[in-house]
């Protein structure tokens, strides 16, 4: 499957004054300048995403060839979200830290994309991620939890989840330390 661009995911509940949104946007621009022609898919989670429920679980654990129309419909959004990940070469996840962790809507997104036999598989040697050769950027901001500190559960969680799905090249960007008027947001 050919990877075709950038997937930019925003999870901040704020639109005005959101550092993660602003820095994520600058990062998208910077990546496009480095690799002209990269398509951008934007996924804004702020308005909500369904939670995994019994119908979703039943559909997910039914072999794809055996799913009925109701089950296919139950997984339609999840399939689309997974497809966005599979097609992306660069993944940008903008996330504030709410109460030491990620916003609930970002956790709901993770639950929709972390799928056995689709984004990871279990082998005799343990789990193996199926999303290879991707670069992820975590654009994080917090009003009080220092990014990368022992109190920062959010970036550790996201790195662990991405690694579980095979995305191991992850850069954490502390949006609170970025001069948003500068030309570059990537670390040197």
HURANOR-V815118 format. One record per backbone hydrogen bond with DSSP energy under -0.5 kcal/mol. CO is the residue of the C=O (numbers start at 1). NH is the residue of the N-H. If there is no record, write none. Layout:
co=[CO,CO]
nh=[NH,NH]
//
This chain:
co=[4,5,5,6,6,7,7,8,8,9,10,15,17,18,19,20,21,22,23,24,25,26,27,28,29,30,31,35,39,40,41,42,43,43,45,53,54,55,56,57,59,63,63,64,68,69,70,71,72,73,75,76,77,78,79,80,81,82,83,84,85,87,87,89,90,91,91,92,92,93,93,94,95,96,97,98,100,100,101,103,103,104,105,106,107,108,109,110,113,115,115,115,119,119,120,120,121,123,126,128,130,134,135,136,137,137,138,138,139,140,140,141,144,146,149,151,152,153,154,155,156,157,158,159,160,161,162,163,165,166,168,169,171,171,172,173,173,174,175,178,179]
nh=[39,89,90,8,41,9,92,10,43,94,45,18,19,22,23,24,25,26,27,28,29,30,31,32,33,34,35,38,6,42,8,44,10,45,48,57,58,59,60,61,62,66,67,67,72,73,74,75,76,76,79,80,81,82,83,84,85,86,87,88,88,4,5,135,7,93,137,9,94,95,139,11,141,98,99,101,153,154,98,106,107,108,109,110,111,112,113,114,115,118,119,120,130,131,117,118,128,126,123,121,132,169,91,171,93,139,140,173,95,175,176,97,146,149,152,153,156,157,158,159,160,161,162,163,164,165,167,166,131,168,170,136,138,173,174,140,175,177,178,180,182]
//
